[in-house]
Amino acid sequence: EVQLQASGGGLVQAGGSLRLTCTTSGFTFVEEAIGWFRQAPGKEREGVSSIVLSDHSTYYGDSVKGRFTISGDNAKNTVHLQMNDLKPEDTGLYYCAAVPRRFFMESRDWTKRHEWDFWGQGTQVTVSS
């Protein structure tokens, strides 16, 4: 059974940092792509960042480039999202998702939720101004 668990959210002031962790099990880690998404109240879920675990190639949404860094730990089957210089507009429920690498490479737009197969429970990130 595929399982993903997001953790590390919290309340932080603007300009602060948080590190999210996605803990995974139930699949061959290096054959997957892992993505981070967020959803604010009343808004669609949007892709924030993703990583292909076979070669650690990374992808970022325009709104987080230069501030967020995604990384994978193949030994621990975990993916981290380091979030720096947080802004109030980064507030939302953050989810991690997984899809086989071969499907990720064929996807038209990794930032869309329908491109991903498996989802974990979210972790709340709140950035105060």
Residue pairs with C-beta under 8 A, 6 or more apart in sequence:
1 26
2 24
2 25
2 26
2 27
2 98
2 117
2 118
3 24
3 25
3 26
3 120
4 22
4 23
4 24
4 34
4 96
4 97
4 98
4 118
4 119
4 120
5 22
5 23
5 24
5 96
5 120
5 121
6 20
6 21
6 22
6 94
6 95
6 96
6 120
6 121
6 122
6 123
7 20
7 21
7 23
7 123
8 18
8 19
8 20
8 21
8 123
9 18
9 20
9 94
9 122
9 123
9 124
9 125
9 126
10 18
10 124
10 125
10 126
11 126
11 127
11 128
12 18
12 86
12 125
12 126
12 127
12 128
13 127
13 128
14 86
14 87
14 88
14 127
14 128
14 129
15 85
15 86
16 86
16 127
17 82
17 83
17 84
17 85
17 86
18 83
18 86
18 125
19 80
19 81
19 82
19 83
20 36
20 80
20 81
20 83
20 94
20 96
20 123
20 125
21 78
21 79
21 80
21 81
22 34
22 36
22 78
22 79
22 80
22 81
22 96
22 120
23 77
23 78
24 32
24 34
24 77
24 78
24 79
24 96
24 98
25 77
27 98
27 118
29 53
29 72
29 74
29 77
30 53
30 54
30 74
31 53
31 54
31 100
31 101
32 53
32 98
32 99
32 100
32 101
33 50
33 51
33 52
33 53
33 98
33 99
33 100
33 101
33 104
33 110
34 50
34 51
34 53
34 72
34 79
34 96
34 97
34 98
35 47
35 48
35 49
35 50
35 51
35 96
35 97
35 98
35 99
35 110
35 116
36 47
36 48
36 49
36 50
36 70
36 79
36 81
36 94
36 95
36 96
36 97
37 45
37 46
37 47
37 48
37 94
37 95
37 96
37 97
37 113
37 116
38 45
38 46
38 48
38 90
38 92
38 93
38 94
38 95
38 125
39 45
39 46
39 92
39 93
39 95
39 122
40 91
40 92
40 93
41 92
43 92
45 95
45 113
46 61
46 111
47 61
47 110
47 111
47 112
47 113
48 60
48 61
48 64
48 68
48 81
48 94
49 58
49 59
49 60
49 61
49 64
49 68
49 70
49 81
50 58
50 59
50 70
50 104
50 110
51 57
51 58
51 59
51 70
51 71
51 72
51 79
52 58
52 101
52 104
52 105
53 72
53 74
53 79
53 101
54 101
56 71
56 72
58 69
58 70
59 110
60 68
60 70
61 111
63 89
64 83
64 90
67 83
67 84
67 85
67 86
68 81
68 82
68 83
68 84
69 81
69 82
69 84
70 79
70 80
70 81
70 82
71 79
71 80
71 82
72 78
72 79
72 80
73 79
73 80
79 96
81 94
83 90
83 125
86 125
86 127
87 127
88 127
88 128
88 129
89 127
90 125
90 127
91 125
91 126
91 127
92 124
92 125
93 122
93 123
93 124
93 125
94 122
94 123
94 124
94 125
95 119
95 120
95 121
95 122
96 119
96 120
97 113
97 116
97 117
97 118
97 119
97 120
98 116
98 117
98 118
99 107
99 115
99 116
99 117
99 118
100 117
103 115
103 117
104 110
104 115
107 115
108 115
109 115
